Structures are given as structure tokens and as C-alpha cells.
Amino acid sequence: MGAVCFLPGLCSVEIHIDSVIGMRAEENLLKLPELHIGNLIARIPIIQGGMAVRVSMAPLAAAVANEGGIGLIAGSGLSIEELKHEIRKARQLTQGIVGVNIMFAVREFAELAKAAIEEKIDLLVSGAGFSRDMYVWGKQAGIPVVPIVSTAKLAVLAEKLGAAAVIVEGKEAGGHLGTEISMRDILPEVKRAVKIPVIGAGGVVDGGDIAEVLRLGADGVQMGTRFAASTESSAAPEFKECLLRSGDEDLILIDSPVGLPGRGVRNEFSDALAAGESFRPTRCIECLKHCKRNFCIIQALENAQQGNMATGLVFSGEKVKKIKQILSVKQIFERLIKEVEEA
């Protein structure tokens, strides 16, 4: 369509109708906002979930940070020195935002959290339990603390204690679950109850999911399973292939020694557990504060990370069937941004 002058003889600037339409269409696209957590500003409002054991390590966290998101190193199951090494390695790979996720349920939670703080990590994330002390440590060091919560009540308490943001995780998430309710139902209630940023987690795999969660009022999203199936993930090829093969019929809930149900996908190990086979450990390294000892969770997760599906547990979110390819983090971000715009 050609140029149109609305005041013939007086126009010094031509306005092209198709340019105006293009600008309006651009305005209607859902744009990804920045995510502000304390003094941190992530250009893309995506946090990569901290997946233990040894799935979310420095290469993955740094790759996500380099794309403008927030990368998390999974500290659960690592020694103090291993965690420090991963933080330093991530610092060499990126100048972006890198945090650490540590389960409160692990016995060395305090030691690992303090080690991460000593290494001047950008933020501390924790779930599978609730620590009041970590807010004190974070405040003293000037490091934002972000808990994973599943109720508005816990979100309010976290805000009062000094949380810089909360990650709201629902039943759709992979790993240990604190609720049987969908994140899509919990998040609006949390958003109304607190003033700090609210991040949605669980069942977020593609740009359509991101758009949905942002429209619910979230300030950002956390994504785990999609990044577990990335080139930079430290999971073995067998682990990633297990994710690619999985559909709705493969989703399982296991009785974790942590004392919480765990969302994963079916494999040889889960089948053996379901058949009543005993995996009770003959020796215990006492990695958890409280353990049911029906099997060793740290060992099972580590076995899967190394590719041993016969004795390994593969955690995964509910929407794993959407993942069809192993992609680099850069490719994942490019695809997510495009899908958000199209959503």
C-alpha cells in the first residue's frame, strides 16, 4: 500500500499505512520483560532450574547467564570444594547472573550455602524445606535469597524474613514436590499476597508456556527439564534420550527418601522400585537431615546423571513430551523468544 497524506499540500512527512500496521502488530506482541531480583537485573526473565545431582553445573549455568537469563548451579550432592570449583568455573565462562540452588533437606545445607556466599554467588535459591537462617546470611552478605514455595502463606512468611523473590512451584515440576496443586492455580494467589517478584515454575517448557505464566502475573519463569535436555547439561546422553522418549504415559511419582513425592519418568530403576525390588542402602553417608532409607536418593540421581538407567532416577516435569530435540542453550533461547512472540 502506498503513502497517504491526510492533509494534502501541507504534509512534509509521508506516513505509510503498512508501516503503521506493522508498528501496531509489533506493539501487540508479548514482549519479555526484564526480571528484577534485589539488585540483579536479568535481561530475559528465565531462571534455569538447579537440577541435582550434577546435571546443572557450571557449563549450563554459564550458558544460560550468557543468554541474559539466570543460571543456577545445583549444590545438592556436591562437596564444599566441588561447589566452590563450579562457581569459579562459571565465573570464568560468563559475566552474567549465576546462582546456586541447594535443597534445605541436605545435611550440609548450611555449609554449602555459606560456601556459595563466600564465593560471592549472585543469588541463593533453596527448596525442599524452609530455612530462616539463610535470610540472615544473605542480608549480611548482600546476596538475594529466593525460596521455592508452594503456598501463599509460605510466600508471605518468606517476604517478611527478607526474601528478594519467590519461586512458586506446582505439581507440574520435576523433582521433589511440595504440593498436589497446579502452579497455574497457586501463582495468582501468591501474586496478590506479596510485593516481591514472583517466578512461576513447573510445566514451563516452551514459549507458549512462558506467555501463559506471564499473563497470570508472574515476573518470570523457572525452567528445568528443557535445560536438562540441552547440549550444555552435564547429564549423560542416556539421561537426555530418556527425556526425549518420554510421554504422558511415562510420568511417575516416586516415594523419595527425602519425605516428599518426586516427579520423574519411567525407566528400569523406577520399574524395579514399583515391582518391590529392594534398593535399601547397605551403608549410608547420611547426606540428608532426615531419610526414609528406602533407597539412596543421592546415589540414584548420580547414577542417572552418569547414564546408568538400571539404578538411576530421572527427574522430569509433566510436560517433558514437548521436548523433541537436544538443543544448545543459545538455540533454546532463540526458539523460546520466537515462540513467546508467536503466542
MIVEX-911341 format. One line per field, with one value per residue (C-alpha): residue number from 1; residue in one letter; x, y, z. Coordinates in pm, 1 decimal, always signed. Example, Ala and Ser with C-alpha at 12.3 -4.5 7.8 and 13.67 -1.06 7.14 Angstrom:
% MIVEX-911341
k = (1|2)
r = (A|S)
px = (+1230.0|+1367.0)
py = (-450.0|-106.0)
pz = (+780.0|+714.0)
END
This chain:
% MIVEX-911341
k = (1|2|3|4|5|6|7|8|9|10|11|12|13|14|15|16|17|18|19|20|21|22|23|24|25|26|27|28|29|30|31|32|33|34|35|36|37|38|39|40|41|42|43|44|45|46|47|48|49|50|51|52|53|54|55|56|57|58|59|60|61|62|63|64|65|66|67|68|69|70|71|72|73|74|75|76|77|78|79|80|81|82|83|84|85|86|87|88|89|90|91|92|93|94|95|96|97|98|99|100|101|102|103|104|105|106|107|108|109|110|111|112|113|114|115|116|117|118|119|120|121|122|123|124|125|126|127|128|129|130|131|132|133|134|135|136|137|138|139|140|141|142|143|144|145|146|147|148|149|150|151|152|153|154|155|156|157|158|159|160|161|162|163|164|165|166|167|168|169|170|171|172|173|174|175|176|177|178|179|180|181|182|183|184|185|186|187|188|189|190|191|192|193|194|195|196|197|198|199|200|201|202|203|204|205|206|207|208|209|210|211|212|213|214|215|216|217|218|219|220|221|222|223|224|225|226|227|228|229|230|231|232|233|234|235|236|237|238|239|240|241|242|243|244|245|246|247|248|249|250|251|252|253|254|255|256|257|258|259|260|261|262|263|264|265|266|267|268|269|270|271|272|273|274|275|276|277|278|279|280|281|282|283|284|285|286|287|288|289|290|291|292|293|294|295|296|297|298|299|300|301|302|303|304|305|306|307|308|309|310|311|312|313|314|315|316|317|318|319|320|321|322|323|324|325|326|327|328|329|330|331|332|333|334|335|336|337|338|339|340|341|342|343)
r = (M|G|A|V|C|F|L|P|G|L|C|S|V|E|I|H|I|D|S|V|I|G|M|R|A|E|E|N|L|L|K|L|P|E|L|H|I|G|N|L|I|A|R|I|P|I|I|Q|G|G|M|A|V|R|V|S|M|A|P|L|A|A|A|V|A|N|E|G|G|I|G|L|I|A|G|S|G|L|S|I|E|E|L|K|H|E|I|R|K|A|R|Q|L|T|Q|G|I|V|G|V|N|I|M|F|A|V|R|E|F|A|E|L|A|K|A|A|I|E|E|K|I|D|L|L|V|S|G|A|G|F|S|R|D|M|Y|V|W|G|K|Q|A|G|I|P|V|V|P|I|V|S|T|A|K|L|A|V|L|A|E|K|L|G|A|A|A|V|I|V|E|G|K|E|A|G|G|H|L|G|T|E|I|S|M|R|D|I|L|P|E|V|K|R|A|V|K|I|P|V|I|G|A|G|G|V|V|D|G|G|D|I|A|E|V|L|R|L|G|A|D|G|V|Q|M|G|T|R|F|A|A|S|T|E|S|S|A|A|P|E|F|K|E|C|L|L|R|S|G|D|E|D|L|I|L|I|D|S|P|V|G|L|P|G|R|G|V|R|N|E|F|S|D|A|L|A|A|G|E|S|F|R|P|T|R|C|I|E|C|L|K|H|C|K|R|N|F|C|I|I|Q|A|L|E|N|A|Q|Q|G|N|M|A|T|G|L|V|F|S|G|E|K|V|K|K|I|K|Q|I|L|S|V|K|Q|I|F|E|R|L|I|K|E|V|E|E|A)
px = (+0.0|+134.0|+193.8|-104.0|-108.2|-400.7|-355.2|-277.3|-45.8|+65.2|+237.6|+614.4|+632.6|+468.2|+306.1|+298.1|-13.5|+167.4|+436.0|+169.2|+8.4|+349.2|+414.8|+76.1|+136.4|+475.0|+309.5|+65.0|+341.1|+406.2|+749.9|+964.4|+1019.0|+1339.1|+1342.4|+1449.0|+1558.9|+1714.0|+1993.0|+2005.7|+1851.7|+1814.0|+1751.9|+1540.7|+1304.1|+1410.5|+1577.6|+1728.8|+1634.3|+1906.2|+1892.4|+2086.2|+2289.3|+2546.7|+2302.7|+2308.6|+2678.1|+2894.4|+2867.6|+2487.0|+2451.1|+2704.6|+2542.8|+2203.9|+2360.9|+2530.3|+2190.2|+2055.4|+1880.3|+1979.3|+2181.2|+2177.5|+2439.1|+2284.8|+2474.5|+2289.7|+2507.3|+2831.3|+3113.8|+3211.5|+3518.0|+3320.7|+3068.2|+3339.5|+3510.8|+3188.3|+3119.9|+3472.1|+3444.2|+3113.9|+3273.9|+3537.8|+3267.6|+3029.7|+2983.3|+2611.3|+2399.0|+2483.6|+2321.7|+2322.0|+2027.5|+2065.8|+1797.8|+1730.5|+1688.7|+2059.2|+2259.3|+2532.0|+2286.4|+2436.7|+2795.8|+2714.2|+2512.2|+2788.1|+3048.7|+2842.2|+2808.9|+3184.9|+3237.0|+3012.8|+2744.9|+2480.6|+2179.9|+2088.3|+1787.0|+1653.8|+1364.1|+1264.2|+1227.0|+1245.8|+1541.7|+1508.1|+1884.3|+1957.1|+1785.6|+2023.0|+2325.1|+2201.7|+2136.7|+2480.2|+2648.2|+2418.9|+2312.3|+1944.5|+1778.0|+1498.5|+1298.2|+1088.0|+734.7|+405.8|+162.6|+80.5|+123.4|+484.8|+547.6|+425.1|+649.7|+946.7|+882.6|+871.7|+1201.5|+1369.8|+1325.5|+1413.6|+1167.2|+982.1|+969.0|+619.5|+641.2|+337.7|+266.4|+385.4|+750.7|+1014.0|+1192.7|+1065.6|+715.7|+560.2|+204.2|-52.8|-189.8|-105.9|+130.7|-126.2|-367.8|-118.6|+63.9|-219.8|-287.1|+81.1|+99.8|-184.4|-25.4|+329.4|+501.9|+829.2|+881.5|+703.7|+852.3|+642.1|+792.1|+656.5|+544.2|+720.8|+888.3|+821.0|+738.2|+365.9|+406.5|+612.7|+348.3|+75.8|+260.1|+348.8|-16.2|-105.7|+100.5|+440.3|+750.4|+946.4|+965.0|+1192.8|+1260.4|+1434.5|+1354.6|+1400.4|+1757.2|+1828.8|+1788.6|+2040.6|+2388.6|+2541.9|+2360.8|+2601.4|+2357.8|+2472.9|+2336.3|+2125.9|+1959.8|+1875.1|+1747.8|+1522.0|+1364.3|+1319.0|+1143.5|+901.4|+532.9|+242.4|+217.3|+575.0|+528.6|+563.4|+565.3|+815.6|+830.2|+1153.1|+1369.5|+1356.5|+998.3|+838.0|+696.7|+928.4|+817.6|+1015.3|+990.9|+971.4|+1290.8|+1446.3|+1505.5|+1153.1|+1008.9|+1220.8|+1104.4|+741.9|+791.0|+900.4|+1267.8|+1478.6|+1734.9|+1781.8|+2142.0|+2385.1|+2582.1|+2464.4|+2669.1|+2394.2|+2360.6|+2007.8|+1888.3|+1602.5|+1598.1|+1345.8|+1628.3|+1403.9|+1683.8|+1969.3|+1833.8|+2173.2|+2318.0|+2012.5|+2028.0|+2402.4|+2366.3|+2116.1|+2338.2|+2614.4|+2385.6|+2311.1|+1939.4|+1923.1|+1993.8|+1933.2|+1640.7|+1548.6|+1354.8|+1136.8|+849.4|+498.7|+541.5|+850.1|+670.4|+707.9|+1084.9|+1179.5|+1543.7|+1867.0|+1949.7|+2219.5|+2117.6|+2153.3|+1915.4|+1670.2|+1662.1|+1620.3|+1331.1|+1167.4|+1176.2|+1026.3|+753.6|+665.8|+619.3|+401.5|+196.7)
py = (+0.0|+346.1|+657.0|+859.4|+1229.7|+1321.0|+1697.1|+1733.2|+2020.3|+2056.4|+1721.4|+1727.9|+1369.9|+1078.0|+806.0|+456.9|+263.8|-70.9|+75.0|+183.5|-161.4|-318.1|-96.9|-184.7|-555.7|-520.1|-346.4|-637.0|-896.0|-1013.7|-880.0|-1047.0|-809.1|-782.2|-976.0|-772.5|-964.8|-742.5|-553.1|-806.5|-741.9|-1032.8|-919.5|-1232.1|-1338.0|-1702.5|-1885.8|-2223.7|-2472.4|-2612.9|-2983.0|-3223.4|-3430.8|-3279.9|-3201.0|-2823.0|-2747.8|-2453.8|-2506.0|-2499.5|-2216.4|-2002.1|-2067.1|-1953.1|-1645.9|-1558.7|-1552.9|-1299.8|-1540.3|-1657.8|-1979.6|-2197.6|-2447.8|-2738.3|-2761.2|-3060.4|-3370.9|-3177.9|-3143.5|-2795.0|-2793.9|-2922.2|-2642.2|-2376.8|-2517.5|-2499.9|-2141.4|-2034.4|-2219.2|-2046.9|-1710.3|-1785.9|-1867.0|-1574.7|-1226.9|-1290.1|-1382.8|-1717.3|-1851.2|-2171.5|-2395.1|-2610.5|-2835.9|-2749.5|-3123.1|-3197.8|-3231.4|-2990.1|-2719.9|-2452.9|-2533.8|-2538.7|-2215.5|-2035.5|-2163.5|-2024.9|-1692.1|-1682.0|-1728.5|-1424.9|-1606.8|-1374.0|-1532.0|-1825.9|-2044.3|-2318.4|-2562.6|-2899.6|-2741.1|-2394.8|-2219.6|-1898.5|-1867.2|-1825.8|-1485.0|-1365.8|-1496.1|-1334.8|-998.9|-994.5|-1066.0|-852.0|-1156.3|-1203.2|-1513.4|-1678.3|-1967.7|-2217.3|-2214.5|-2386.7|-2175.9|-1807.9|-1847.3|-1956.0|-1681.0|-1418.0|-1558.4|-1558.1|-1194.8|-1097.3|-1275.2|-1089.9|-1294.2|-1095.2|-1300.2|-1630.9|-1918.8|-2069.0|-2437.1|-2652.5|-3018.2|-2993.0|-2959.6|-3228.8|-3342.8|-3309.9|-3164.9|-2972.6|-2972.2|-3156.2|-2825.9|-2672.0|-2374.5|-2205.1|-2205.0|-2109.5|-1826.7|-1569.0|-1612.4|-1563.0|-1259.4|-1096.3|-1176.8|-1041.3|-738.3|-907.4|-1065.1|-1395.9|-1659.1|-1946.9|-2296.8|-2630.6|-2735.5|-2447.8|-2590.5|-2363.8|-2004.3|-2069.9|-2183.2|-1873.1|-1644.2|-1822.0|-1785.0|-1419.9|-1345.7|-1498.4|-1217.9|-1382.1|-1164.9|-1454.0|-1830.9|-2110.8|-2392.6|-2716.9|-3010.2|-2815.9|-2729.1|-3082.3|-3180.6|-2923.7|-2962.9|-2789.9|-3005.9|-3235.5|-3527.1|-3834.3|-3895.7|-4185.3|-3944.3|-3696.9|-3971.8|-4093.2|-3746.1|-3736.3|-4075.7|-3988.5|-3905.7|-3856.6|-4232.4|-4239.6|-3985.5|-4131.2|-4024.0|-4197.4|-4213.5|-4024.4|-4085.8|-3707.7|-3749.4|-3582.8|-3729.4|-3697.1|-3641.7|-3833.0|-4051.8|-4427.9|-4625.3|-4952.8|-4824.2|-4691.0|-5017.9|-5214.0|-4988.9|-5033.6|-5411.5|-5407.1|-5468.8|-5357.3|-5080.4|-5015.0|-4894.5|-5120.6|-4819.3|-4462.0|-4145.2|-3952.5|-3688.7|-3592.9|-3447.9|-3698.6|-4005.3|-4288.3|-4508.7|-4693.0|-4618.0|-4369.2|-4064.2|-3901.3|-4222.4|-4282.6|-3930.5|-3954.0|-4290.5|-4141.2|-3839.4|-4081.8|-4278.0|-4584.8|-4626.6|-4961.0|-4795.7|-4430.7|-4196.9|-3946.8|-3648.1|-3460.9|-3217.8|-3301.6|-3150.0|-3348.3|-3479.3|-3134.7|-3178.2|-3334.0|-3230.8|-3182.7|-2817.3|-2576.8|-2317.9|-2048.3|-2234.4|-2288.6|-1915.8|-1819.1|-2062.2|-1955.5|-1586.5|-1657.8|-1876.9|-1608.9|-1356.7|-1602.4|-1690.1)
pz = (+0.0|-87.2|+118.9|+240.4|+322.9|+544.8|+483.6|+112.3|+33.8|+397.3|+455.2|+490.2|+618.0|+442.9|+655.8|+508.4|+603.5|+603.2|+832.4|+1080.8|+1069.4|+1125.9|+1427.9|+1577.2|+1524.0|+1694.1|+1988.9|+2025.1|+2059.3|+2413.4|+2494.1|+2757.7|+3049.1|+3249.2|+3575.4|+3878.9|+4190.3|+4453.8|+4278.9|+3993.8|+3653.0|+3411.7|+3053.3|+2990.2|+3274.8|+3271.9|+3558.9|+3475.5|+3746.0|+3970.9|+3887.3|+4106.9|+4115.9|+3874.7|+3593.6|+3643.0|+3663.7|+3556.5|+3176.7|+3180.8|+3433.1|+3245.9|+2907.4|+3041.0|+3201.3|+2871.7|+2700.3|+2951.3|+3188.9|+3536.2|+3555.4|+3866.2|+3979.8|+4172.7|+4501.0|+4648.7|+4645.6|+4590.2|+4838.0|+4955.9|+4731.9|+4430.8|+4470.8|+4502.1|+4192.3|+3989.5|+4096.0|+3998.9|+3669.1|+3591.8|+3665.0|+3402.5|+3145.9|+3198.3|+3337.2|+3362.6|+3664.7|+3827.3|+4141.9|+4345.7|+4433.8|+4746.7|+4895.5|+5257.5|+5315.6|+5266.0|+5586.0|+5474.5|+5366.8|+5592.2|+5496.1|+5122.9|+5140.6|+5330.0|+5082.4|+4793.6|+4972.8|+5037.8|+4664.0|+4613.4|+4420.7|+4273.9|+4444.8|+4666.6|+4586.5|+4814.1|+4825.3|+4977.9|+5320.8|+5470.6|+5631.9|+5832.2|+5874.4|+5503.1|+5500.8|+5771.5|+5579.8|+5260.2|+5425.0|+5586.1|+5251.1|+5038.5|+4834.7|+4734.2|+4877.1|+4679.5|+4830.1|+4637.4|+4779.8|+4703.8|+4909.1|+4951.9|+5328.3|+5290.0|+5034.6|+5281.0|+5555.3|+5317.9|+5226.0|+5594.1|+5656.5|+5371.5|+5052.6|+4740.9|+4532.5|+4548.9|+4303.3|+4302.9|+4216.0|+4145.9|+4082.8|+3720.8|+3823.9|+3811.3|+4124.5|+4478.8|+4508.0|+4792.5|+4659.2|+4450.1|+4315.8|+3979.5|+3974.2|+3749.8|+4044.1|+4315.7|+4139.0|+4115.6|+4488.0|+4571.5|+4341.3|+4534.4|+4869.8|+4824.2|+4674.0|+4580.5|+4235.1|+4175.3|+3943.6|+3810.4|+3798.7|+3685.0|+3339.1|+3161.1|+2851.4|+2553.4|+2469.0|+2487.2|+2847.1|+2927.4|+2776.6|+2976.2|+3307.6|+3246.3|+3169.5|+3507.2|+3662.1|+3704.2|+3682.6|+3533.3|+3497.2|+3609.3|+3361.1|+3447.5|+3220.1|+2894.3|+3002.0|+3126.4|+2760.8|+2636.0|+2492.4|+2795.1|+3051.1|+3235.6|+3217.2|+3022.6|+2670.3|+2808.7|+3054.2|+2777.4|+2546.8|+2828.6|+2837.5|+2459.1|+2457.5|+2737.9|+2704.2|+2942.3|+2998.0|+3128.7|+3408.3|+3756.9|+4119.9|+4343.8|+4722.0|+4782.8|+5090.7|+5140.6|+5260.2|+4959.1|+4638.3|+4340.0|+3980.7|+3721.3|+3415.8|+3393.9|+3340.3|+3453.8|+3805.7|+3857.3|+3724.8|+3973.4|+4258.9|+4154.6|+4144.5|+4507.5|+4445.3|+4741.6|+4697.5|+5067.0|+5107.0|+5290.0|+5400.0|+5446.5|+5403.7|+5588.3|+5316.0|+5429.9|+5758.8|+5758.4|+5534.0|+5493.5|+5359.5|+5114.5|+4865.5|+4839.2|+4656.1|+4600.1|+4454.9|+4234.5|+4090.8|+4040.2|+3864.7|+3620.4|+3555.8|+3461.6|+3228.2|+3441.0|+3386.8|+3571.3|+3906.5|+3822.5|+3886.6|+3612.8|+3743.4|+3492.9|+3473.1|+3347.0|+3000.1|+2900.1|+2589.7|+2431.5|+2413.2|+2080.0|+2035.4|+2226.1|+2156.8|+2269.2|+2527.5|+2263.0|+2031.2|+2317.1|+2397.3|+2032.3|+1998.6|+2324.9|+2233.0|+1893.0|+2047.3|+2303.2|+2023.3|+1831.5|+2140.1)
END
